[in-house]
Amino acid sequence: MIDPASQAQLKAAIADCIQTDQTILDQLRQEIRPLKHVTRRIQPRATTSISLVGTDGGNNQLRFDPFLIQLIRVVDSSNNEYCLEVVSPTTPIQKLNARQFTADGTPQTALGEMMHFLGVHSLAALSPMIRPIQAGQPVSPRWVEVYRELVEWAILFAILKKDFGTDSLIVYDGLLRSKVFARDLFQRLLQGMQLRIDEQWRQHRRRIYLVGIAKHSKVLSRYRLAMALEGVLQTDYPAYVEVPREIEEKAYVWSEFARGNDRVTDDGEINKFVGGKMFLVKFGAFRHDPIWPVDIFEPQREHAQEILGSLLADAINGFPVPYYPRCLQKAHEHAALIDFDFAVLQDFIYDGVRASLGGAAGLLDAFQLQDVDPSRQRYE
């Protein structure tokens, strides 16, 4: 424990530091103050909402050294399963490439279809973060997360092609931005999404809206206190405010992650990573209800009122997280592999290892009975 004398010293030092940095908070308040006067009330609107979610990598790692098996599983809020794959950091990239296409080069997965649309034939060409494993070089598990994200984008792209029985709102888990694609491929994918959305209207007279919602955002983290002090989104009704690109750029270390097609730089660099326009949204009717960062598909930003009105009806019924879209929570519930399902899958790992050990399989049974972390006993 910190002794009382040190506590007093720390208290004085913290107070001095805050006093010195007071100008930072003043600057944040000045930047966020204009948003109070452009806050808009959300008008409820009836639209079918569906959400698409992939399994969380951290929660679905089947650990058993020296193996690290991960599941790539994507479902929607109606529990429709679009992808179920098993990979590990040491899975050969060439093997994954082969999964996406038939022998004659025809796409056989959603990822293969997206690659075909973008004109690439290998994962290495699709993303610079996926590279063939070099013999003798350490393998990073990071590329598996990139692969999972690519699969999610591919399935979203494929869903936009299906028949919709009514106007629908598709809710993506996260902001509509990505830095995993090579060159300008992400922007080409977004253009393809827009074409499919337009085609839905031309052929079937269906309005399809696309929105991404995140649990956290650097923009919201940076300005949360300033917003509270300035009364931004402190309303007695559901409300939203559009976030100017300049404010986004100040919150991100890499400004290109906040630069949309509506933002032109002096050097003429094109937008490669951003597909949405950010809004800060409060779905509750009380001043201190939670605020969420929401990305509206950039070509649909002028329809913010209709989109957020559709999202409002779903968010009001949010459970167990209040005022968070229920469709997204349902998709997470369906995607999570926990309890019995996870135990069964873990047993599959042991069965696979046991089969590979042959006559030494009995040693695995003894190994399973050993305590992998004896240090935990100090907490019991």
JOBELVEN-V277388 format. One record per pair of residues at least 24 apart in sequence whose C-alpha atoms are under 8 Angstrom apart, sorted by the first residue. I is the first residue (numbers start at 1). J is the second residue. D is the distance in whole Angstrom. If there is no record, write none. Layout:
{{I | J | D} {I | J | D}}
This chain:
{{25 | 226 | 7} {28 | 223 | 7} {28 | 226 | 6} {29 | 223 | 8} {29 | 226 | 5} {29 | 227 | 7} {29 | 229 | 8} {29 | 230 | 7} {31 | 247 | 7} {32 | 223 | 7} {32 | 226 | 7} {32 | 227 | 7} {32 | 230 | 8} {32 | 232 | 8} {33 | 227 | 8} {33 | 230 | 6} {33 | 232 | 7} {35 | 232 | 7} {35 | 241 | 7} {35 | 242 | 8} {35 | 243 | 8} {36 | 230 | 8} {36 | 231 | 7} {36 | 232 | 5} {36 | 233 | 7} {38 | 241 | 6} {38 | 242 | 8} {39 | 232 | 8} {39 | 233 | 7} {39 | 239 | 7} {39 | 240 | 6} {39 | 241 | 5} {39 | 242 | 8} {40 | 239 | 5} {40 | 240 | 5} {40 | 241 | 6} {41 | 237 | 7} {41 | 238 | 6} {41 | 239 | 4} {41 | 240 | 6} {42 | 237 | 8} {42 | 238 | 5} {42 | 239 | 5} {42 | 240 | 7} {42 | 305 | 6} {42 | 308 | 7} {42 | 309 | 6} {42 | 312 | 8} {43 | 305 | 7} {43 | 306 | 8} {43 | 309 | 5} {44 | 309 | 4} {44 | 310 | 6} {44 | 312 | 6} {44 | 313 | 6} {45 | 306 | 7} {45 | 309 | 5} {45 | 310 | 5} {45 | 312 | 8} {45 | 313 | 7} {46 | 309 | 8} {46 | 310 | 6} {46 | 313 | 7} {47 | 166 | 8} {47 | 167 | 6} {47 | 168 | 6} {47 | 169 | 7} {47 | 310 | 5} {48 | 166 | 7} {48 | 167 | 7} {48 | 168 | 5} {48 | 169 | 6} {48 | 310 | 8} {49 | 168 | 6} {49 | 169 | 5} {49 | 170 | 6} {49 | 171 | 7} {49 | 310 | 8} {49 | 311 | 7} {49 | 314 | 7} {49 | 327 | 7} {50 | 76 | 7} {50 | 77 | 6} {50 | 78 | 8} {50 | 168 | 7} {50 | 169 | 6} {50 | 170 | 5} {50 | 171 | 6} {50 | 327 | 6} {50 | 328 | 8} {51 | 76 | 5} {51 | 77 | 5} {51 | 170 | 6} {51 | 171 | 5} {51 | 172 | 6} {51 | 173 | 7} {51 | 327 | 6} {51 | 328 | 5} {51 | 331 | 6} {52 | 76 | 4} {52 | 77 | 7} {52 | 152 | 8} {52 | 156 | 7} {52 | 170 | 8} {52 | 171 | 7} {52 | 172 | 6} {52 | 173 | 7} {52 | 328 | 7} {52 | 331 | 6} {53 | 77 | 8} {53 | 152 | 8} {53 | 172 | 7} {53 | 173 | 6} {53 | 328 | 7} {53 | 331 | 6} {53 | 332 | 6} {53 | 335 | 7} {54 | 148 | 8} {54 | 152 | 7} {54 | 332 | 8} {54 | 335 | 6} {55 | 332 | 8} {55 | 335 | 5} {55 | 336 | 6} {55 | 337 | 8} {56 | 336 | 7} {57 | 145 | 7} {59 | 336 | 8} {59 | 337 | 8} {60 | 336 | 8} {60 | 337 | 7} {60 | 342 | 8} {62 | 345 | 8} {62 | 346 | 6} {62 | 349 | 8} {63 | 346 | 8} {64 | 349 | 8} {72 | 148 | 6} {73 | 335 | 7} {74 | 152 | 7} {74 | 335 | 7} {75 | 331 | 7} {75 | 334 | 7} {75 | 335 | 6} {76 | 331 | 5} {76 | 334 | 8} {77 | 327 | 5} {77 | 328 | 7} {77 | 329 | 8} {77 | 330 | 5} {77 | 331 | 4} {77 | 332 | 8} {77 | 334 | 7} {78 | 330 | 8} {78 | 331 | 7} {79 | 331 | 7} {79 | 334 | 6} {82 | 155 | 7} {87 | 144 | 8} {88 | 141 | 8} {88 | 144 | 7} {89 | 139 | 7} {89 | 140 | 7} {89 | 141 | 5} {89 | 142 | 8} {89 | 143 | 7} {89 | 144 | 6} {90 | 133 | 7} {90 | 139 | 7} {92 | 132 | 7} {92 | 133 | 7} {93 | 123 | 7} {93 | 130 | 8} {93 | 131 | 7} {93 | 132 | 6} {93 | 133 | 7} {94 | 132 | 7} {97 | 121 | 8} {97 | 122 | 6} {97 | 123 | 6} {110 | 151 | 7} {110 | 154 | 5} {110 | 155 | 6} {110 | 157 | 8} {110 | 158 | 6} {111 | 150 | 7} {111 | 151 | 6} {111 | 154 | 5} {111 | 155 | 7} {113 | 154 | 8} {113 | 158 | 8} {114 | 154 | 6} {114 | 157 | 7} {114 | 158 | 8} {114 | 189 | 8} {118 | 185 | 7} {118 | 188 | 7} {118 | 189 | 7} {125 | 182 | 7} {126 | 181 | 6} {126 | 182 | 6} {126 | 185 | 8} {127 | 180 | 6} {127 | 181 | 5} {127 | 182 | 5} {128 | 180 | 7} {128 | 181 | 7} {128 | 182 | 6} {129 | 180 | 7} {146 | 180 | 7} {150 | 180 | 8} {157 | 189 | 8} {157 | 192 | 8} {157 | 193 | 6} {160 | 193 | 7} {160 | 196 | 6} {160 | 197 | 7} {161 | 196 | 6} {161 | 200 | 8} {163 | 200 | 8} {164 | 206 | 7} {165 | 206 | 8} {166 | 206 | 6} {166 | 207 | 8} {167 | 206 | 5} {167 | 207 | 5} {167 | 208 | 6} {168 | 206 | 8} {168 | 207 | 6} {168 | 208 | 5} {168 | 209 | 6} {169 | 208 | 6} {169 | 209 | 5} {169 | 210 | 6} {169 | 211 | 7} {169 | 307 | 7} {169 | 310 | 7} {169 | 311 | 8} {170 | 208 | 7} {170 | 209 | 6} {170 | 210 | 5} {170 | 211 | 6} {171 | 210 | 6} {171 | 211 | 5} {171 | 212 | 6} {171 | 213 | 7} {171 | 327 | 8} {171 | 328 | 7} {172 | 210 | 7} {172 | 211 | 6} {172 | 212 | 4} {172 | 213 | 7} {173 | 212 | 6} {173 | 213 | 6} {173 | 214 | 7} {173 | 328 | 7} {174 | 212 | 5} {174 | 213 | 5} {174 | 214 | 4} {174 | 215 | 8} {175 | 212 | 5} {175 | 213 | 6} {175 | 214 | 6} {175 | 276 | 7} {175 | 294 | 7} {175 | 295 | 6} {176 | 211 | 7} {176 | 212 | 6} {176 | 274 | 7} {176 | 275 | 5} {176 | 276 | 5} {176 | 295 | 6} {176 | 296 | 8} {176 | 297 | 7} {177 | 257 | 7} {177 | 273 | 5} {177 | 274 | 4} {177 | 275 | 5} {177 | 276 | 7} {178 | 273 | 5} {178 | 274 | 7} {179 | 272 | 8} {179 | 273 | 6} {183 | 272 | 7} {184 | 272 | 5} {185 | 272 | 8} {186 | 272 | 6} {186 | 273 | 7} {187 | 271 | 8} {187 | 272 | 6} {187 | 273 | 7} {187 | 274 | 8} {187 | 275 | 7} {190 | 275 | 7} {194 | 299 | 8} {209 | 297 | 8} {209 | 300 | 7} {209 | 307 | 7} {210 | 296 | 7} {210 | 297 | 6} {211 | 276 | 8} {211 | 294 | 7} {211 | 295 | 6} {211 | 296 | 5} {211 | 297 | 6} {211 | 307 | 8} {212 | 276 | 8} {212 | 294 | 6} {212 | 295 | 5} {212 | 296 | 6} {212 | 297 | 8} {213 | 292 | 7} {213 | 293 | 6} {213 | 294 | 4} {213 | 295 | 6} {214 | 292 | 7} {214 | 293 | 6} {214 | 294 | 7} {215 | 292 | 7} {215 | 293 | 7} {216 | 292 | 7} {216 | 293 | 7} {217 | 293 | 6} {218 | 251 | 6} {218 | 252 | 7} {219 | 247 | 8} {219 | 248 | 6} {219 | 251 | 5} {219 | 252 | 8} {220 | 280 | 8} {220 | 293 | 7} {222 | 251 | 7} {233 | 281 | 8} {233 | 282 | 7} {233 | 287 | 7} {234 | 286 | 8} {234 | 287 | 4} {234 | 288 | 7} {235 | 285 | 7} {235 | 286 | 7} {235 | 287 | 5} {236 | 285 | 5} {236 | 286 | 5} {236 | 287 | 6} {237 | 283 | 8} {237 | 284 | 7} {237 | 285 | 4} {237 | 286 | 6} {237 | 287 | 8} {238 | 281 | 8} {238 | 282 | 5} {238 | 283 | 5} {238 | 284 | 5} {238 | 285 | 5} {238 | 286 | 8} {239 | 281 | 6} {239 | 282 | 5} {239 | 283 | 7} {240 | 279 | 7} {240 | 280 | 6} {240 | 281 | 4} {240 | 282 | 6} {241 | 279 | 6} {241 | 280 | 5} {241 | 281 | 7} {242 | 277 | 8} {242 | 278 | 6} {242 | 279 | 4} {242 | 280 | 6} {243 | 277 | 8} {243 | 278 | 6} {243 | 279 | 5} {243 | 280 | 7} {260 | 298 | 8} {277 | 301 | 7} {282 | 323 | 8} {283 | 312 | 6} {283 | 315 | 7} {283 | 316 | 7} {283 | 323 | 6} {283 | 324 | 8} {284 | 316 | 7} {284 | 323 | 6} {289 | 323 | 8} {290 | 323 | 7}}
